[in-house]
Amino acid sequence: MCRSSRLVALVVVLATPTAARAVGKGERQIAMGIGAEHVDAKGGVDNAGYGEFEGQFGFADTLAARLAMSGAVHPDADSPTGEAVATLGVTYAIDVARIIPFAELGAQVANLSGGGTTVDGTRLGLEGGIGGEYLLSDAWAIALVARGAVLPIKLGGDEGPKSRISLGIRIGVIF
């Protein structure tokens, strides 16, 4: 079998409709993920890896409420800076096949602390994301998601993060 035939076969298998579905009305999904992010904050805090835990609850066939908590440690020349983030929003999924494209929108609170710099602080803003979820079965899914957040409202502290962008992968269970 030639390379192009194998590629076509792989695309057909991945896009073949199946009984598996996106988080639908009344369904729940719990997922854990990891990724890389860039944070824009006064003082030069920038790239880091992060870990995330999130849950979704479907309230319509294509819409789910989403709550996510993530954390990261940003390395610094003097000392590390910790980051804690909470996001509450909605996910819109287009349930067409085994690969489900989705978009996210939500409110986000992000906090930077430690490091002895002027970046310490908490901010509020909006997060948006896009991604694709591959349904491994009726109960398991894996997704790749890109997110960006703008955090213009200072809630406390010195400066805090002004914006965040991230790219991550997550695995989740649907029940």
N, C-alpha and C positions, 0 to 999 in steps of 0.2 A: 504494500500500500504506500503510495507516495505521500510526501509531507503535506501537500495541499488537501489530499483526501482525508488524512487524519485530522487536520484542522477543521475541515467542514464537518466531519463526524463529531468532533468534540463540541463545536458550536451547536449542532442539532441536539445532542444529548443535554447540554446545559440549558438550552432554551425550550426543551420539550415541556409542555404543560404537565402538571402532576397534581395529585390530590393535596399536596402540601400547599399552605397559603400564608399570606401575611397575617400579622396580628389583626384579627377581625373582632367584631362586636362581642364583648364579654370575655375575650381571650386575654391572657397575660403573657409577657415575655420578660425574662430576667437575663441580663447579659453582663459579661465582664470583658474589658478590653484593655489594650495597651496601644501606645502610639508615641509620636513625636510632636512637639509644639514649639512655636515661637511666640514670645510675649514681648510686647513693646511697653517698656516702663522707663521712667527717668532713672538713670544710674546704670543702664546697660544690661539688665537682666534679659536674657534672650532665650536660647534653645535648651530644651530639656526633654526627657522621656516622661511619660505620665501613665498612671493606671486609673481605670474608671470602672464604676459599678453603676448600672442603670436598670430601670424597670419601666415597662410600658403596659398600659391597660387600654385595650381597644374599646372605644365607645361608638364606633360606626364601622362599616366594612372597610373603609380606607383611612380612618383617623384613629390615632391612639394618643392618649396623654403620656408624657414622658417625664421622668424624674431621674436626674443623673448626678452623681457625686464623683469628683476626680481629685487627684492629688499629684503633685510633682515636686521634685527637688531640683532647683536651678543651681548648677555649680558656679562658683564665683572665685576670683583670685584670693580673696580674704577668707570668706566663709560662705556656706551654702544658704540659699534663700528658699524657704518652703512656700508652696502654693496650694491653696484649697479652693475648689470651685464647686458651686451648686447650680444646676440648671433645671428649670421647670418649663415645659412647653408641650408642643404637639408634633406628631409625626404624620405626614401624609404619604401613604404607600400606594403605588400603582401595581396591583396584583394581577400580572398578566402571565407569568410563567415561573419557572424555578428561580430565575433571577428577578428580584423585585427592586426597581428603582424607588427611592424615597427622598423626601425633603423634610427638614426639621426647622422649626422656629420656636424660640423661647426666650424667657428672661433669665439672665445669668448674674450671679454674684461671685466675684473673684477676689481672693485675699492673698497678698504676699506678705511674708513675715520672716524675720531673721536676717542674717547677713550684715547687720549693723549699718545698713544704707538707708537712704531716703526713699527707697522704693516701697517700704512697708506701707500697707494701707489696703482698704477695701473699696471696691467699685461695683456699680450696678450698670447693666446694659442689656443689649440684645445679642442673641446668638442665632446664626443660621447655618444649616448644613445640608449637604447632599451626599448620597451614597447609593450603594447597591447591596442587597442582601441575597445570599444564595441559600436556598432551602436544602439542607442535607437530608431531611426527612420531615415528617409531620411535627416532630418535637424539637428538632435542632436546626439552627441557622448560623451562618457566619456572614459577616458584613465588613465592607470597607467604607469608611466615612470620612469626609473632609468637612471641617467646621471653621467658622470664623466668628469672632465676637468683637463688638465695639462697646466699650465700657466708659461712657462719658460722665456718669453721675458718681461723684466722690461721696462715699458713705462715712469714712473715718480714716484716721491715720495720716501719714505724710502724703504719699502720692498714689501708690497702688498701680495695678496693671491698666494700661489704656486700651489695649487691644490684644487679642489672642488669635492665632491660627493653628490648626492641628490637622494631622492625618493619622487615622488609627484603624485598627482592626479589632473586631469583637466577635465573640461566640456567645450564643444565647440559647436558652431553652424556652419553648413555647408550651403553655399549658392552659 
